[in-house]
């Protein structure tokens, strides 16, 4: 049997081991409901249940002898004394959740890590235990790289989002020398490019804003102030080319990356290879300070092509650096 | 109409699981054959049916169905068992105000299944964990996490606050089959051969690796294992792996043992580019001038220097990478020592400035 057919068979088995217990009460159920519980569509779950009982040969025998299956256009009924509970979590399913818990453990305040441990221990009791299992759980690990004080802020903001409350945040932007207090309506948290961002409507700016969570100095939840979330808002809407941006339609920063580093840059979306081996990328340009820092991280292997004012800003920074270094 | 081979297999699997669950005690193949129609087909030879049974049993075990092989009175492992309590999901309950709700009366045959109570906080964490795992850019992992949550949702409604957070992983150019095959090789402990694009040398090389584990660090999956030619532990970014071949000989036999001291979680540490590498670490002292948010963030990455509040010390393995990072501070920070880093930083700044014309 080909790997594709084997995968198809295992997926069908898993769907059946969820669909059959969902019908365990022996009463008619809407096919849509059973499909949702089995994680598929009505047509597929209908086919699965029928193929379970449609056997070749005159005398099927075994498990299927005691099964009664009835269908109409929208409802399905199954009587069986087997499979009246779902199967416990498989080792792979348990490890997937454990991996997620390990990631979350680095994002919660220290006092909550015991809760993560407790959830992990409880979950293990819901898993099947394979004979000869020699600890394959060590096959994967993950981190999103959250650093203190980010876990405290993440926990507070998450609470505000789940409870639909405004928050008072003290924030220091990358290029600001002072912190500012802002009342925000938190919409959600997005992790992209190695960092957590808060997406929120800022009352102070009267506009949607994106805040880097590691630049928040303090976070306070305003329990008596409900947040107002725009209807139809989706976190996916703030992602553009892997960056979290509050608005679209901004101008483009055009950067040429030398052939020395082109292979790294070319791994990213939107890179244009040039005949000399260099790569040109257009980035959404939200603020000039970000652009200057972005291009300087590559030193002489990246140069701003446009807009001209960013070229001037990079040059001005380098001049200031040289002057300052010369004075020391 | 003839049933497809894939459907026939599912039918046999279901029949076999059902037959095993009906026996409290270990049972022989001969007994099972009477309850699994495909195993008592008179048109097939016994040896062929035995092979089919062995295959079905191994496949189900590989899928996670805990079928045990139990020795008979002579010590031969020709008896089989699937314990009800080790197969079915326990009855899951959500504790509210410190009390679990009254459990429904289980039907006959299911009364020995235990109950398992979760607090709302534990359930919320588990659901977040499942959704987090599903967002890490690995389709296989996502499928396992989603399947787990579906089982948990069988008894308890899941909290619906998934919109609160989202993890974005750039999956462009990634071949999901590579990650899935690597995960399978890690599980089965089979060596792998692949073509690897080494970015430092800009060269493609064939590698043979004993795959120990997979680690997701700040947006990328890495394979960690022993390079069989170098006889040394290495990390490989999965998206730079192509032409992957998993050793198919002896599928039931492990090709290697993972060293006892190996801990994949130790690789899940987010590090700065200048901290990575095999070079000797040096202490670099940096003087900060500004007070912007960017400076505050950079200062947090270093250690304090006694008697010099405007200075921070960094442990650096790659001086060039560190000098580039310092450039991003654009005049708000400059290295004080060692001289090698100071020179590298000045040289980088001068060469960068040259791209923008003469300085005034």
Interface residues (C-beta under 8 A of the other chain):
Chain A: X1 X5 X6 X8 X9 X10 X12 X13 X14 X16 X18 X21 X22 X24 X37 X38 X39 X51 X52 X54 X55 X56 X57 X59 X60 X61 X62 X63 X64 X81 X82 X83 X84 X85 X86 X87 X88 X89 X90 X91 X92 X93 X94 X95 X96 X97 X98 X99 X100 X101 X102 X103 X104 X115 X116 X118 X119 X122 X123 X125 X126 X128 X129 X130 X131 X136 X138 X139 X140 X141 X142 X143 X144 X145 X147 X158 X161 X162 X171 X172 X173 X174 X175 X176 X177 X188 X189 X190 X191 X192 X193 X194 X214 X215 X234 X235 X236 X239 X242 X244 X263 X264 X267 X268 X269 X292 X293 X294 X296 X297 X298 X299 X300 X303 X311 X314 X315 X317 X318 X319 X320 X321 X322 X324 X325 X328
Chain B: X2 X3 X5 X6 X7 X8 X9 X10 X11 X13 X14 X15 X18 X19 X21 X22 X35 X36 X37 X40 X59 X61 X63 X64 X65 X66 X67 X68 X69 X86 X87 X88 X89 X90 X91 X92 X107 X108 X109 X110 X113 X114 X116 X118 X121 X122 X123 X125 X126 X128 X129 X130 X131 X132 X133 X134 X136 X141 X144 X145 X146 X147 X148 X149 X150 X151 X152 X153 X154 X161 X163 X164 X165 X166 X167 X168 X170 X172 X173 X183 X186 X187 X197 X199 X202 X213 X214 X215 X216 X217 X218 X219 X239 X258 X262 X263 X264 X265 X267 X268 X269 X270 X289 X290 X291 X292 X293 X294 X296 X297 X300 X323 X324 X325 X327 X328 X329 X330 X331 X334 X346 X348 X349 X350 X351 X352 X353 X354 X355 X356 X357 X359 X360
